[in-house]
Every structure is written in structure tokens, then in C-alpha cells.
């Protein structure tokens, strides 16, 4: 299992698989196509079906157009065998050199795979990749999840997580101040500032819930407008973990050091899912994005409130279990409807999962690893109409 640095990626929204991945592929291809006279980029499958809404073409053109004329070709009905998010770059030259062609797959979380290369982690550093094994290690040593992350990643991980936290906070604070209509043509107005203002007028418990909504909306709206965010585990679900942690940091006074430890724990749980299943909406639906983010946030909250390793695991398990089967059906391919509201709702559910587990001793029937297996199988069973193609579900509502 690779570093949690590969889960928490800092970049521009609105989609880790449809924006960050293609931008990364364009940068990689540009290095091979230096001196080209023109370039054609063909987008396939889900990448083509919802690419315009996800600004896929803009991400690619931003990197290649300054170097050589680039044309985008859309083929949503053609799905390459390896992955539905496929793109082929072909550069032509005027100096007699033959064309250069490369096919990349955007496999989720901003990661790309070059056709013909094995889909393997950049570098496996964790000796354990199942929560059951890590939990047993915690109980045997008296340590907790974040300490396993520190022992594996080294103390330098805290500098990286500090930067992740800085970007998350900045996204919340920008989003709280921003107003207006989000780009894309749906006419969706930013709501974070409204929720933030209205929350002040309620009793403490309702105010608390309203603020969590506001913070999740703030980050998700920043993502939808192409702002800088952190994948947690993806762009489409980037509002959930920051909302929970920002709220607990500001309302409960948890120190930055404890927030970073909670981020480490959240990253560990997300990493286990990414390693053993998927966090790509195009592969397993929104359960792999919002569901996993809810699990991560629930684990983080449970740790902050002093949960035992068993209670933390239970919180995360509930966060994922109760999102099983969630489809990825963005209207017009935009990361707006229903994505933004789902982030707000899942942030609240993460806090509920923490509270529910806190009343228990952490013992329960179905463990986190089993839920990950079920999520993976469920994702494979979900028809492609409901996996980021905008061809089914809410996406076809007129």
C-alpha cells in the first residue's frame, strides 16, 4: 500500500479523475512531444461522456495549446478494455519524424496509468493493507492508527499533512466568502455563505449542524469552480473531511497537531479502500467517492473524541456501509448536482457515525474490510449508466 501522499493530492478541481488526471497525462505527453506541429487528443468512455462538464478539455488544452495546436475528439460510446477513463494523445511533426502516440488511463484520485504498463502503486511502503490487521497491531502495541502512519511514513509526513490542512482550510474560508453562480450552465448558485449566515440564528445543536453543511458546501463549491482543493479521496468528495475537521477545530478547540493526526488516520482508512477496491466514481460509483470520504471523516472525528481503535474502525465502517450502492450520476457531467449536496449530507453523517460508535464498545458484526470487499463487488455490479457517464439516474432528469 502506497503513501497517503498519493491519496491527499493538492490540485485544481472539479474532478480528480476527469480534470487532475488528464492534466497530469497532458504534462507527461508534452515532454515526449516537444517540437510537434500539432496534436490530437481523443477522449473515450466516461472521460468523453462527462468531460466537458468536468473541464477535461480545458485541463488538457491549458497544458498543450501553448506548445502546439491541439484538437479534442470526443468518443463517449467507445470504451477501451483497461478502464473507462481513457485518452489517446497523438502528436505530428513537420520535420519528418513519425507521429508519437500514447494512451493514458485516469484511474481515480488524480492517478494515471500509461497503456501497457502495469497498474501498480508508485511505491508500496505499508506492510499491512487491511484495517483488521492494523487494528490488531494497535491493540497489541497500545498505539493507534496515526502512530502506525507515522512509523511507516516517517516524521516528515507531518509537514506534508500540514500543507494539506492549510489548503483545506483555505478552501473552506474562500468558499464561505464567495457568492454568485457556479460555471457550467446549470445556474447553480453558491449556498455556503447563506448556510453560514443562517446557522448563527439557530440553537447550538442546529447551529453546529448548519456550520458543518456550510463548510462542506464551501469546499465543494470551490471545487466545482475549478479552485484549489485536496482530494480526500477525490475532488468530487473533497468537501467532507475538511468540513468535519474545520468544524471540530473551530468549535471544539482541537489543536492543529491533533487535527493532523486525525488527517493521518482518515488517510489510512481511505488508503485501504483505494488499495483493496477503488475510489473512482467511474469504476465503483459515488460509494467510492462520497462513501469513502464519509468513512474517512468519521474515523477522524472518532479519533479526535478519544475513540478506541475498535470505535474508530466502527465509525469508518458505518460511514461506508450506509453509502453502499450510491450511484455516480452528475447532471450534465458537472460536479454540482447532486455532488455538492451529497458532500454536505455525508459530512453530517460522518459526525453521526462517530456519535453512534462512541455509545458502543466498538464491537459489531461486519468489519470495515468486509464492507470494502462488498463495495468493490457492488461497484462492479452497478451498470455503467450509473458510473460517471451521465446516462442514467439523476443525470437524465429533464
Buried (B, 14 or more C-beta within 10 A) or exposed (E): BBBBBBBBBBBBBBBBBBBBBBBBBBBBBBEEBEEBEBBBBBBBBBBBBBBBBBBBBBBBBEBBEEBBEBEBEBBBEEBBEBBBBBBBBBBBBEEEEEEBBBBBBBBBBBBBBBBEEEEEBEEEBBEBBBBBEBBEBBEEEEBBBBBBBBEBBEEEBBEBBBEBBEBBBBBBBBBBEBEEEBBBEBEBEBBBBEBBEBBEEEEEEEBBBBBBBBBBBBBBBBBBBBBBBBBBBBBBBBBBBBBBBBBBBEEEEBEEEBBBBBBBBBBBBBBBBBBBBBBBBBBBBBBBBBBBBBBBBBBBBBBBBEBBBBBBBBBBBBBBBBBBBBBBBBBBBBBBBBBBBBBBBBBBBBBBBBBBBBEEEBEBEEBBBEBBEBBBEBBEEBEBBBBBBBBBBBBEEE
